[in-house]
Amino acid sequence: MFITGGILTLVIPISIIILLITSIKNIKKRTYMMESLLCITILFVTILMHQFLPPSYIKLRIDFKKNLGRWNEVIKKIRENELQTLDEQFTSLPKDYFGLSVDNKVCCLINDNSRLLVAFLYKKGFPDEDQYLFYSSNGEALIKEKVDKDYYQYIEKIVDNWYFVQFN
């Protein structure tokens, strides 16, 4: 699971390559040998951490714990049709709930008596790779039913009814 986005998609790999080349040149010249080895070690550990524990994943976990109550309030208001709708699917978030979605809108894909599927834009990628936080009353199957499998990379369950979805 390698989650990146925005300008970091380009800056991080280029920085890594430059740092690695510089460190290897210093080792060959036998100058700053210990510093270069330390630099390569830190670089290697950073790559591993970014690969297996990406920053956006950590941020999502922290945000989720902090804002779960507010997200649940929005879900309750959507169920009770208390939020202002912009069109068939999009609902504008009240000022009290700004920040729960990047664009301050919520996409309500399904809202009938027995099923509810709501998407919060969590992170806007560059040029794509958007990340969404989904509420699904009927589990992962409802997301897979409504979202074409060609558009998302993976779906990860966070807690009951809440899913993190990485799009292409």
Contacts in CASP RR format, 6 or more apart in sequence:
PFRMAT RR
TARGET T0000
AUTHOR 0000-0000-0000
METHOD contacts of the structure
MODEL  1
MFITGGILTLVIPISIIILLITSIKNIKKRTYMMESLLCITILFVTILMH
QFLPPSYIKLRIDFKKNLGRWNEVIKKIRENELQTLDEQFTSLPKDYFGL
SVDNKVCCLINDNSRLLVAFLYKKGFPDEDQYLFYSSNGEALIKEKVDKD
YYQYIEKIVDNWYFVQFN
1 52 0 8 1.000
1 54 0 8 1.000
1 57 0 8 1.000
1 154 0 8 1.000
1 166 0 8 1.000
2 50 0 8 1.000
2 51 0 8 1.000
2 54 0 8 1.000
3 54 0 8 1.000
3 56 0 8 1.000
3 57 0 8 1.000
3 129 0 8 1.000
3 131 0 8 1.000
3 166 0 8 1.000
4 12 0 8 1.000
4 54 0 8 1.000
4 56 0 8 1.000
4 129 0 8 1.000
5 56 0 8 1.000
5 123 0 8 1.000
5 125 0 8 1.000
5 126 0 8 1.000
5 129 0 8 1.000
6 125 0 8 1.000
6 126 0 8 1.000
7 126 0 8 1.000
9 126 0 8 1.000
9 129 0 8 1.000
12 50 0 8 1.000
16 43 0 8 1.000
16 47 0 8 1.000
19 39 0 8 1.000
19 43 0 8 1.000
20 40 0 8 1.000
20 43 0 8 1.000
22 36 0 8 1.000
23 36 0 8 1.000
23 37 0 8 1.000
23 39 0 8 1.000
23 40 0 8 1.000
23 43 0 8 1.000
24 36 0 8 1.000
24 40 0 8 1.000
26 32 0 8 1.000
26 33 0 8 1.000
26 35 0 8 1.000
26 36 0 8 1.000
27 33 0 8 1.000
27 36 0 8 1.000
27 37 0 8 1.000
56 123 0 8 1.000
56 131 0 8 1.000
60 122 0 8 1.000
60 131 0 8 1.000
60 133 0 8 1.000
60 158 0 8 1.000
60 164 0 8 1.000
63 122 0 8 1.000
64 133 0 8 1.000
64 158 0 8 1.000
64 162 0 8 1.000
67 100 0 8 1.000
68 159 0 8 1.000
68 162 0 8 1.000
70 97 0 8 1.000
70 100 0 8 1.000
71 100 0 8 1.000
71 120 0 8 1.000
71 133 0 8 1.000
71 135 0 8 1.000
71 162 0 8 1.000
73 97 0 8 1.000
74 83 0 8 1.000
74 93 0 8 1.000
74 97 0 8 1.000
74 100 0 8 1.000
74 106 0 8 1.000
74 118 0 8 1.000
74 120 0 8 1.000
75 116 0 8 1.000
75 118 0 8 1.000
75 135 0 8 1.000
77 83 0 8 1.000
78 91 0 8 1.000
78 106 0 8 1.000
78 108 0 8 1.000
78 111 0 8 1.000
78 116 0 8 1.000
78 118 0 8 1.000
79 111 0 8 1.000
79 116 0 8 1.000
83 91 0 8 1.000
83 92 0 8 1.000
83 93 0 8 1.000
83 94 0 8 1.000
83 106 0 8 1.000
84 91 0 8 1.000
84 92 0 8 1.000
85 91 0 8 1.000
85 92 0 8 1.000
86 92 0 8 1.000
86 105 0 8 1.000
89 107 0 8 1.000
89 108 0 8 1.000
89 109 0 8 1.000
90 105 0 8 1.000
90 106 0 8 1.000
90 107 0 8 1.000
90 108 0 8 1.000
91 105 0 8 1.000
91 106 0 8 1.000
91 107 0 8 1.000
91 108 0 8 1.000
92 104 0 8 1.000
92 105 0 8 1.000
93 99 0 8 1.000
93 100 0 8 1.000
93 101 0 8 1.000
93 104 0 8 1.000
93 105 0 8 1.000
93 106 0 8 1.000
97 104 0 8 1.000
98 104 0 8 1.000
100 106 0 8 1.000
100 120 0 8 1.000
101 120 0 8 1.000
101 121 0 8 1.000
101 122 0 8 1.000
102 121 0 8 1.000
102 122 0 8 1.000
102 123 0 8 1.000
102 124 0 8 1.000
103 121 0 8 1.000
103 124 0 8 1.000
105 121 0 8 1.000
106 118 0 8 1.000
106 119 0 8 1.000
106 120 0 8 1.000
107 118 0 8 1.000
107 119 0 8 1.000
107 121 0 8 1.000
108 116 0 8 1.000
108 117 0 8 1.000
108 118 0 8 1.000
109 117 0 8 1.000
109 118 0 8 1.000
109 119 0 8 1.000
109 146 0 8 1.000
109 147 0 8 1.000
110 116 0 8 1.000
110 117 0 8 1.000
110 142 0 8 1.000
110 146 0 8 1.000
111 117 0 8 1.000
111 118 0 8 1.000
114 137 0 8 1.000
114 138 0 8 1.000
115 137 0 8 1.000
115 138 0 8 1.000
115 142 0 8 1.000
116 135 0 8 1.000
116 136 0 8 1.000
116 137 0 8 1.000
117 134 0 8 1.000
117 135 0 8 1.000
117 136 0 8 1.000
117 137 0 8 1.000
117 138 0 8 1.000
117 142 0 8 1.000
117 143 0 8 1.000
117 146 0 8 1.000
118 134 0 8 1.000
118 135 0 8 1.000
119 132 0 8 1.000
119 133 0 8 1.000
119 134 0 8 1.000
119 165 0 8 1.000
120 132 0 8 1.000
120 133 0 8 1.000
120 134 0 8 1.000
120 135 0 8 1.000
121 130 0 8 1.000
121 131 0 8 1.000
121 132 0 8 1.000
122 131 0 8 1.000
122 132 0 8 1.000
122 133 0 8 1.000
122 164 0 8 1.000
123 130 0 8 1.000
123 131 0 8 1.000
124 130 0 8 1.000
125 131 0 8 1.000
128 167 0 8 1.000
128 168 0 8 1.000
129 166 0 8 1.000
129 167 0 8 1.000
129 168 0 8 1.000
130 167 0 8 1.000
131 164 0 8 1.000
131 165 0 8 1.000
131 166 0 8 1.000
131 167 0 8 1.000
132 164 0 8 1.000
132 165 0 8 1.000
132 167 0 8 1.000
133 158 0 8 1.000
133 162 0 8 1.000
133 163 0 8 1.000
133 164 0 8 1.000
133 165 0 8 1.000
134 143 0 8 1.000
134 155 0 8 1.000
134 162 0 8 1.000
134 163 0 8 1.000
134 164 0 8 1.000
134 165 0 8 1.000
135 161 0 8 1.000
135 162 0 8 1.000
135 163 0 8 1.000
136 142 0 8 1.000
136 143 0 8 1.000
136 161 0 8 1.000
136 163 0 8 1.000
137 161 0 8 1.000
139 161 0 8 1.000
139 163 0 8 1.000
140 155 0 8 1.000
140 157 0 8 1.000
140 163 0 8 1.000
143 155 0 8 1.000
143 163 0 8 1.000
143 165 0 8 1.000
144 155 0 8 1.000
147 165 0 8 1.000
150 168 0 8 1.000
151 167 0 8 1.000
151 168 0 8 1.000
152 165 0 8 1.000
152 166 0 8 1.000
152 167 0 8 1.000
152 168 0 8 1.000
153 166 0 8 1.000
153 167 0 8 1.000
153 168 0 8 1.000
154 165 0 8 1.000
154 166 0 8 1.000
155 163 0 8 1.000
155 164 0 8 1.000
155 165 0 8 1.000
156 163 0 8 1.000
156 164 0 8 1.000
156 165 0 8 1.000
156 166 0 8 1.000
157 163 0 8 1.000
158 164 0 8 1.000
END
